[in-house]
Amino acid sequence: MVSRLPPLKPLPAFEAAARLLSFTEAADELFVTQAAISHQIKQLEDALGVRLFRRLNRALLLTEEGQAFAGAVRQALSQIATAADRVKRQDATGALNVSCLPSFASAWLVPRLARFRARHPEIDVRLAADYELTDFSVEDIDLAIRWGTGGYDDLFEIRMMTEEVFPVCSPRLLQDPEKPLDRLEDLRHHTLLHDDIRTDWRVWLTAAGVTGVNPDKGPRYNYSNLVLQAAMAGEGIALGRSAIAHDALEQGLLVKPFDFSIPSDYAYWVVCPKDRADHPKIKAFTEWLLEEARLD
């Protein structure tokens, strides 16, 4: 079927010349020279083996074959233009597949998604929460939010937000007169809660200059949101990351017993394939993420 097609490049030139009955006006419309229009029409006529125009002294007329061919070409080009518009609209609307860490999804992203839907009701966010790095070459993921140090090879990346690390606990723990939390050293009287996602009590205690506290003792959790849930339940004191703990602190479910915090060496990054960074859906979601991060 493809081998029977005429050369496609001259078709827009032919359609414009047939509609305007002028090589000069067709050239102006397509921003090319009259000679280029004439050359493309001759190329098309040679390929078809028929004359498409009658060239008179002061006029240009379609031949019978030209009239029949012009209608078919105009319809085909119109269908292509319609299909192209449809593809563009689909790229700006519909589903947006996003990958991120489960803790970040539940503690930060999901509570804010309603604001994105209110702004972009034409985009449906489909969230995939897991700890595996997204392989954009094989997975149906448009954009990922990664927690790390950046420098992701062959990907577009933009730092979304940095974090600080600090102790958090239930407000009830501050009301226990037998186990005060007035000084950093008072941590020795409390259970330390641990997670396995690079939030290390040993590092924090060393930076704070606290001694006499066992940095390894206490229950462990493999999800950051689980260790925060345990802290909210009054099970002990957790190291909170500012992004994950933000909403619980705002709602009074957690409190910071001390002002001392240390910067995390990890940050949140928005990443996607470089050739898709400017696609409307991805760009809209990225801009919204950055705006939400600034609000925090």
DOKE-542370 format. One record per residue (C-alpha): residue number from 1; residue in one letter; z, y, x. Coordinates in steps of 0.1 Angstrom, whole numbers. Layout:
BEGIN
NODE  nr rest    c3    c2    c1
NODE NUM    A     Z     Y     X
...
END
This chain:
BEGIN
NODE  nr rest    c3    c2    c1
NODE   1    M     0     0     0
NODE   2    V     9    24    28
NODE   3    S   -23    18    46
NODE   4    R   -43    31    16
NODE   5    L   -25    64    17
NODE   6    P   -45    95    28
NODE   7    P   -30   117    55
NODE   8    L     1   132    40
NODE   9    K     4   164    60
NODE  10    P   -26   182    44
NODE  11    L   -13   175     8
NODE  12    P     8   207     5
NODE  13    A   -21   228    18
NODE  14    F   -45   211    -6
NODE  15    E   -21   216   -36
NODE  16    A   -16   253   -27
NODE  17    A   -54   259   -22
NODE  18    A   -62   241   -54
NODE  19    R   -37   260   -74
NODE  20    L   -45   295   -60
NODE  21    L   -83   288   -54
NODE  22    S   -80   306   -21
NODE  23    F   -75   294    14
NODE  24    T   -61   329    24
NODE  25    E   -35   330    -4
NODE  26    A   -25   293     4
NODE  27    A   -21   302    40
NODE  28    D     2   332    31
NODE  29    E    23   310     8
NODE  30    L    27   283    35
NODE  31    F    31   307    64
NODE  32    V     2   293    84
NODE  33    T   -32   307    93
NODE  34    Q   -63   304    71
NODE  35    A   -79   283    98
NODE  36    A   -50   258    96
NODE  37    I   -56   255    58
NODE  38    S   -93   250    63
NODE  39    H   -87   224    90
NODE  40    Q   -63   204    69
NODE  41    I   -86   204    39
NODE  42    K  -115   191    60
NODE  43    Q   -92   164    74
NODE  44    L   -83   153    39
NODE  45    E  -119   154    27
NODE  46    D  -130   133    57
NODE  47    A  -103   107    50
NODE  48    L  -112   105    13
NODE  49    G  -150   106    19
NODE  50    V  -155   133    -9
NODE  51    R  -157   170   -11
NODE  52    L  -127   186   -28
NODE  53    F  -139   222   -30
NODE  54    R  -172   241   -35
NODE  55    R  -172   270   -11
NODE  56    L  -192   299   -26
NODE  57    N  -197   333   -11
NODE  58    R  -169   350   -29
NODE  59    A  -152   321   -47
NODE  60    L  -136   288   -41
NODE  61    L  -139   261   -68
NODE  62    L  -127   226   -71
NODE  63    T  -152   198   -74
NODE  64    E  -147   172  -101
NODE  65    E  -131   149   -76
NODE  66    G  -109   178   -64
NODE  67    Q   -97   185   -99
NODE  68    A   -87   149  -105
NODE  69    F   -70   147   -71
NODE  70    A   -52   180   -75
NODE  71    G   -34   169  -107
NODE  72    A   -22   137   -90
NODE  73    V   -10   155   -58
NODE  74    R     8   182   -78
NODE  75    Q    27   156   -98
NODE  76    A    35   135   -67
NODE  77    L    48   166   -48
NODE  78    S    69   176   -78
NODE  79    Q    85   142   -80
NODE  80    I    93   143   -43
NODE  81    A   109   178   -47
NODE  82    T   129   166   -77
NODE  83    A   141   135   -58
NODE  84    A   150   157   -28
NODE  85    D   171   180   -50
NODE  86    R   188   150   -65
NODE  87    V   198   136   -31
NODE  88    K   211   170   -20
NODE  89    R   232   173   -51
NODE  90    Q   246   138   -46
NODE  91    D   255   147   -11
NODE  92    A   275   177   -24
NODE  93    T   292   158   -53
NODE  94    G   304   123   -61
NODE  95    A   326   101   -40
NODE  96    L   341   111    -7
NODE  97    N   356    82    12
NODE  98    V   386    92    33
NODE  99    S   407    71    57
NODE 100    C   442    79    70
NODE 101    L   476    65    79
NODE 102    P   496    51    49
NODE 103    S   527    72    57
NODE 104    F   506   104    59
NODE 105    A   488    95    27
NODE 106    S   519    89     7
NODE 107    A   541   117    21
NODE 108    W   516   145    26
NODE 109    L   480   140    14
NODE 110    V   484   124   -21
NODE 111    P   509   150   -34
NODE 112    R   483   177   -25
NODE 113    L   451   161   -38
NODE 114    A   455   176   -73
NODE 115    R   449   210   -57
NODE 116    F   417   197   -41
NODE 117    R   405   182   -74
NODE 118    A   412   215   -92
NODE 119    R   390   233   -67
NODE 120    H   363   207   -64
NODE 121    P   362   187   -96
NODE 122    E   327   175   -87
NODE 123    I   341   155   -57
NODE 124    D   360   122   -62
NODE 125    V   382   114   -32
NODE 126    R   386    77   -25
NODE 127    L   415    71    -2
NODE 128    A   417    41    22
NODE 129    A   451    40    38
NODE 130    D   455    17    69
NODE 131    Y   464    17   105
NODE 132    E   431     5   118
NODE 133    L   407    30   135
NODE 134    T   377    37   113
NODE 135    D   344    24   127
NODE 136    F   320    48   110
NODE 137    S   290    27   121
NODE 138    V   300    -3    98
NODE 139    E   325    11    73
NODE 140    D   317    32    42
NODE 141    I   340    60    53
NODE 142    D   329    97    53
NODE 143    L   359   112    70
NODE 144    A   391   101    87
NODE 145    I   424   118    94
NODE 146    R   437   104   127
NODE 147    W   471   108   144
NODE 148    G   467   110   181
NODE 149    T   458   132   211
NODE 150    G   422   139   203
NODE 151    G   392   133   225
NODE 152    Y   374   109   201
NODE 153    D   341   100   218
NODE 154    D   309   107   199
NODE 155    L   327   121   168
NODE 156    F   332   156   154
NODE 157    E   369   164   156
NODE 158    I   391   193   147
NODE 159    R   428   195   151
NODE 160    M   444   198   117
NODE 161    M   481   203   125
NODE 162    T   507   196   152
NODE 163    E   541   183   145
NODE 164    E   577   187   156
NODE 165    V   603   159   156
NODE 166    F   639   163   145
NODE 167    P   668   144   128
NODE 168    V   668   142    90
NODE 169    C   693   127    66
NODE 170    S   705   127    30
NODE 171    P   725   157    20
NODE 172    R   753   133    11
NODE 173    L   759   125    47
NODE 174    L   769   161    54
NODE 175    Q   797   158    28
NODE 176    D   815   129    45
NODE 177    P   846   144    61
NODE 178    E   852   112    81
NODE 179    K   818   113    98
NODE 180    P   810   149   105
NODE 181    L   776   161   116
NODE 182    D   786   195   131
NODE 183    R   775   188   167
NODE 184    L   747   168   183
NODE 185    E   774   145   198
NODE 186    D   784   135   162
NODE 187    L   754   113   160
NODE 188    R   775    86   177
NODE 189    H   793    82   144
NODE 190    H   762    75   124
NODE 191    T   735    48   120
NODE 192    L   702    57   137
NODE 193    L   671    47   117
NODE 194    H   640    38   137
NODE 195    D   603    35   130
NODE 196    D   577    19   152
NODE 197    I   552    47   150
NODE 198    R   559    66   182
NODE 199    T   590    84   170
NODE 200    D   616    76   197
NODE 201    W   653    84   195
NODE 202    R   656    79   233
NODE 203    V   631   107   240
NODE 204    W   648   130   215
NODE 205    L   683   124   227
NODE 206    T   673   130   263
NODE 207    A   655   162   254
NODE 208    A   686   174   235
NODE 209    G   709   165   263
NODE 210    V   730   141   241
NODE 211    T   749   113   258
NODE 212    G   771    86   245
NODE 213    V   747    76   217
NODE 214    N   729    42   218
NODE 215    P   692    51   212
NODE 216    D   682    15   205
NODE 217    K   708     4   179
NODE 218    G   700     6   142
NODE 219    P   675    -8   117
NODE 220    R   638    -5   123
NODE 221    Y   609     1    99
NODE 222    N   571    -2   106
NODE 223    Y   562    27    83
NODE 224    S   573    63    88
NODE 225    N   577    68    50
NODE 226    L   600    37    48
NODE 227    V   624    51    74
NODE 228    L   624    84    55
NODE 229    Q   631    65    23
NODE 230    A   661    48    40
NODE 231    A   673    82    51
NODE 232    M   671    96    16
NODE 233    A   691    66     4
NODE 234    G   719    76    28
NODE 235    E   714    46    51
NODE 236    G   715    67    82
NODE 237    I   698    94   102
NODE 238    A   660    92   109
NODE 239    L   638   112   132
NODE 240    G   615   130   109
NODE 241    R   580   143   118
NODE 242    S   574   177   103
NODE 243    A   543   168    83
NODE 244    I   558   136    69
NODE 245    A   592   150    61
NODE 246    H   580   184    49
NODE 247    D   579   178    11
NODE 248    A   612   159    11
NODE 249    L   629   188    29
NODE 250    E   614   213     5
NODE 251    Q   627   192   -24
NODE 252    G   662   189   -10
NODE 253    L   659   151    -7
NODE 254    L   664   154    30
NODE 255    V   681   180    52
NODE 256    K   680   189    89
NODE 257    P   716   186   102
NODE 258    F   706   203   135
NODE 259    D   681   230   144
NODE 260    F   670   213   176
NODE 261    S   635   198   175
NODE 262    I   609   187   201
NODE 263    P   571   190   199
NODE 264    S   553   157   193
NODE 265    D   526   148   218
NODE 266    Y   505   136   188
NODE 267    A   487   158   162
NODE 268    Y   466   152   131
NODE 269    W   428   153   136
NODE 270    V   400   154   111
NODE 271    V   371   133   125
NODE 272    C   337   122   112
NODE 273    P   303   114   127
NODE 274    K   288   145   143
NODE 275    D   256   144   123
NODE 276    R   277   146    90
NODE 277    A   301   173    99
NODE 278    D   281   200    79
NODE 279    H   275   178    48
NODE 280    P   289   197    18
NODE 281    K   315   172     7
NODE 282    I   329   167    41
NODE 283    K   329   204    49
NODE 284    A   346   212    16
NODE 285    F   374   186    22
NODE 286    T   378   196    59
NODE 287    E   382   233    50
NODE 288    W   407   224    23
NODE 289    L   428   202    47
NODE 290    L   430   230    72
NODE 291    E   440   255    45
NODE 292    E   468   232    33
NODE 293    A   480   226    69
NODE 294    R   482   263    74
NODE 295    L   503   267    43
NODE 296    D   528   242    58
END
